[in-house]
């Protein structure tokens, strides 16, 4: 899986502003036109710096630039407090990398080539012609045996007896034994049944801050992970909890995260 830009989902360019106050939630931007939280790449057009973060809906209409920037996002993009900056925001989506199909195995020489001389020297078979001698087996005259008169009274060879129950079948015969029915097994339920089983509670440019947020969630009995991501300009750290095995469990984790002060937490796929 690889993250690629998805401008068809969300894309915009406009002025952004950091008001100078520290903010929670890590790296994020907010705008009035956003409907659902998105994972985006944010670029500072003036200096070329970029960072990956979250995009949220801006609830309150404020005078000035329409894009609100968090303190961590401003630090990663090199933006000074109170200085309007031209930003480009594009949504991200994960895309599977298609592998080339394996080459088809070469056909066996035995299946492709016919035996040498099969067509050249083949002679078509003809059905046997019935003759009076073949159709009347009892009309053949007795021949004189080498044993003379007494050879007529020699015992004839006995016909092979038919196999009976308990005898061993010929070596060429294949014995068919019914197989036991196989009971179908149902696949166990897993977190893969949810498209977004995890909750991202924050993103930080400082690992120390990410570990503090993770410790806070861990004390609330939440399964938490800190994930290092190599950004285009510098690394950053994502703090996620989960995974959940059902929608109800995921909603409960999201509510718990917001109670802990992570107001910008939202579901993610990984």
PyMOL commands that set and color helices and strands:
alter all, ss='L'
color gray80, all
select helices_A, chain A and resi 71-77+109-112+132-135+137-139+148-153+191-193+207-219+247-259
alter helices_A, ss='H'
color red, helices_A
select strands_A, chain A and resi 2-5+11-17+28-31+38-44+50-57+67-69+85-95+198-204+224-230+235-241+266-268
alter strands_A, ss='S'
color yellow, strands_A
deselect
rebuild
show_as cartoon
